[in-house]
């Protein structure tokens, strides 16, 4: 069976449908990446935020990402973008999408 371009972008199809958590994460990451690209100001950690957003997208595209790695990327993004108030709604969206995967197991960071 052939898959559409959109299905390929969303990652592997399990049981005929993409995991809605992965879809939400990819959407939130995509929106924040666009907002970051359009933001005119420069700040010291911009490249860190861009790299971690790319990493989140790659993890989501590969399927169900590892929760500790998701949280680490989110922390780096929040630290890199934290003081840029225009981007804070996008960071909050990504955080909500990461939270859909649940919290870390007790005793593991």
C-alpha positions in Angstrom: 0.0 0.0 0.0 1.3 3.5 -0.9 1.5 6.1 1.7 0.9 9.8 1.1 3.6 12.4 1.6 1.9 13.6 4.7 1.8 10.1 6.2 5.5 9.7 5.5 6.2 13.0 7.3 4.2 11.8 10.3 6.3 8.7 10.7 5.4 5.0 10.9 1.8 4.0 10.8 0.8 1.5 13.5 -2.5 -0.2 13.0 -3.3 2.2 10.2 -3.2 5.4 12.2 -0.5 7.6 13.6 -0.2 8.0 17.4 -2.0 11.3 18.2 0.6 12.2 20.7 3.3 12.0 18.1 1.2 14.0 15.7 0.6 16.7 18.3 4.3 16.8 19.2 5.3 17.2 15.6 2.7 20.0 15.1 3.8 21.9 18.1 7.5 21.6 17.2 6.8 22.7 13.7 4.9 25.8 14.8 7.7 26.8 17.3 10.3 26.2 14.6 8.4 28.6 12.3 8.0 31.2 15.0 11.7 31.0 15.9 12.7 31.3 12.2 10.5 34.4 11.9 11.7 36.0 15.1 13.9 39.0 14.1 16.0 39.2 17.3 19.2 37.3 17.8 20.0 35.7 21.1 23.0 33.7 22.3 21.3 30.3 22.5 19.2 30.4 19.3 21.2 27.6 17.7 20.7 25.4 20.7 17.0 25.9 20.4 17.0 25.2 16.7 19.1 22.0 17.2 16.9 20.6 19.9 13.7 21.4 18.0 15.2 19.5 15.1 16.0 16.6 17.4 12.5 16.5 18.8 11.1 16.4 15.3 13.4 13.6 14.3 12.5 11.6 17.5 8.8 12.0 16.8 9.2 11.1 13.1 10.9 7.9 14.1 7.9 6.8 16.2 7.3 6.9 20.0 10.2 8.9 21.5 11.9 8.2 24.8 10.4 10.3 27.5 13.7 11.2 29.3 15.2 12.4 25.9 12.0 14.4 25.2 12.2 16.1 28.6 15.9 16.9 28.2 15.2 18.5 24.8 12.3 20.5 26.3 14.5 21.7 29.1 17.3 22.8 26.7 14.7 24.6 24.5 13.1 26.4 27.5 16.5 27.4 28.7 17.6 28.7 25.3 14.4 30.6 24.5 13.2 31.3 28.1 13.7 35.1 28.0 12.1 35.7 24.6 8.5 36.4 25.6 7.3 36.4 22.0 8.2 32.7 21.8 6.9 31.5 25.2 3.5 30.4 23.9 5.2 28.1 21.4 7.4 26.7 24.2 4.3 26.1 26.2 2.7 24.2 23.3 5.7 22.0 23.0 5.7 21.3 26.7 2.0 20.3 26.6 2.8 17.9 23.7 5.7 16.4 25.6 3.5 16.0 28.7 1.2 13.8 26.6 3.8 11.1 26.7 3.7 11.0 30.6 6.3 11.8 33.2 9.6 10.2 33.8 9.8 7.0 35.9 10.5 7.6 39.6 14.2 7.7 40.2 15.1 8.5 36.6 15.7 12.2 36.1 
